Amino acid sequence: MTDQTQSAMPSASDPHAGDKPVSFPAWRDWLITAPVAALLLLAIAFGTSAFIHGQLLSLGGSIWHDYNMLRFDMSQPSCDPNMDLDAEVQRRMSNQKADADSLFDTGPADPEAIRQSLASQRDQCRENFEIYQYNHEQTGTVTLRGFRSVELAAGKLNAIGQAWQPYILVLLIMFGGMIALIKNEQISLRPPKSATDYRVSAGTQLIVHVAMAASAIAWIRIDVGGDTTLNYIWLIGFLVLAAASLYRLIRVPDNTEPNSPAKAGLAMPLYCGLAFISLGYFFFSENYLAGPVVQLTKMIRFADLYTGIGLFVWVGMMLKHTRIAELLFGLFRSWEMRPEFVVIIVVLASAWPTAYTGASGIFVLAIGAVIYQELRIAGTYRQLAIASTAMSGSMGVVLNPCLMVVIIAALNRQVTTDQLFGWGLYVFALSAALFCVFIYLTRKTRPHLATPDDALPNTLRAAVPIIPYVLLAIAVILIYTRLIGQSFNEFSAPVILPLLLLVLLVYDRWRANRLYEAEIKAADRGQAEAPDYKPAGFGNALRASTAETATLIGALLMLMVGSIIFGGVMERSGVMDLFPSELGSIWVTVAALTVMLVIIGMIMDPYGAIILVSATIAPVAYHNNVNPVHFWMMVLVAFELGYLSPPVALNQLLTRQVVGEAEFEKAREEVKNDPSFWRRHEALLLPITVMGTSLLLVAFAPLVFMHVF
């Protein structure tokens, strides 16, 4: 993966000294940038159309009385509003006498009852005519017809967007998966280095994609009346991925290391490992070829959530190509903070944006590169910078408005979002305090802060360049909140944030080029050295960020595909039923649940894991008298520990994905001769220690409290 921001020190004109223009070959530029950018922009457009349509409906109702009746031209009622009741009663009485000899004769009719019924019908008819007349008069005005055409067009676009959401998601998976495959960027325990590694990686993917294509064919044959188009997209997508895998199997990169067959298995992508287990179960145990693709319908039900993952990653990659993070970190430099305390501020501050992205892994993938880069510029040593990046999102999943908590409350009537978010604040405070304690105990430097007299003037100067970014961000959010009527929350954030970053990226690249031109003029006057290069423009930065986005979301979404299929195996195989329903002591219950939840967190994506736990483990916890709120706080913290723990350590793998294998190698090289076991493995031990201690306290401290009091 191309890194546009290497670890060079920033220059005065553009803090990203490595932010040089990058040119891709024409075919690669189109392949990487155009399809993924189009899909992401479509998702934003459809999401925005839903907000606009809702606002237009509200506006129409406030301007015109009963706007819902005016959205369409009504047809004239066919009834008679001036019915002659006496004549109609006589006609019906005559008809009744003519049918007196009928087999189904019900006896003599009551003329008064007939009259009352006819009077009610005439009153209803007259009311319908009044509504029709009102509709006819109002819809004849140019103002209403113009407004209505705009509202109906927005509604049609919204309806199209709802229908196209599954197609956008599947195409994102396929395009992203193909790009990650071709660039050898799939998530694995060990990145491929030797020719054997590359062939193992490509070969296992070839087997999985051919098997998934066979599953798609089997599903097409039995899914009568289903979404044929979507089924064929799955099939064609897996066939294309199989072809790309075959290409990678044949064509191995030239710059490979010597073969190491013993480690080659670690280069197999994680989603392939999950897929092999799942395919073996469905194909051989159940003889259900369509099973794997059927499980992917669960992903389609939450298409907007998974598409949001791609949008958040795009936000992070665009942020990486701006100077925003560098300018914000400039505020800390004014106070001459030691690196460890910059780490504390960054990790705690990351909790809030994590709550909007919905999961820690998504946050690491989206913002991890920026966090690591700026921590290194601030002087943080590599082991601590990697540890901080890996757990930067782990504390925010319990905070409002995290989507994981919303899903938990939707699937479990025993808890509400207010309860979970309320106790989530205490859990966040606990984990934050523990993180600060461990950082303080393991610090390499003594605490230090500059005096306010020295720091405040520098802080104010450093804050000035940030003001335009803040004003632009406020303007975009106000447009949505005031004009479109959509508040900034967990549901609107995937739509608003990409547009906000596009605006900021335009300004940032314009500002960088203005500073470059100023340096050129100063150099011409002999007042400064000429810069070595011209900063990247908006188009170049957007293409580079979209290319990186395509690779990352392809790797992550393919892992989620494997996780969802594996979750189906867990449900159908009855493995979860082996977990005993009666565990006796509540202490034993909580201990057993804690271990099980950490294991699930190691092998499944957060959304799939929540669905699985809600269906299988949660009833066991409730049956054994574990408080539902207590249980779900345990779940969220246990999942985070699982994402940070070997043998998979997903958040560590995602950190390596965005930081780069070279930085991990340098981190290991820096401490290989350090006598301290903690220092040699701090990148892994610090997150596990913090979240492990948090989990033990969250799980057992309430039991101690209840036992004592």
Order of alpha helices (4+ residues) and beta strands (2+ residues): alpha-alpha-alpha-alpha-alpha-alpha-alpha-alpha-alpha-alpha-alpha-alpha-alpha-alpha-alpha-alpha-alpha-alpha-alpha-alpha-alpha-alpha-alpha-alpha-alpha-alpha-alpha-alpha-alpha-alpha
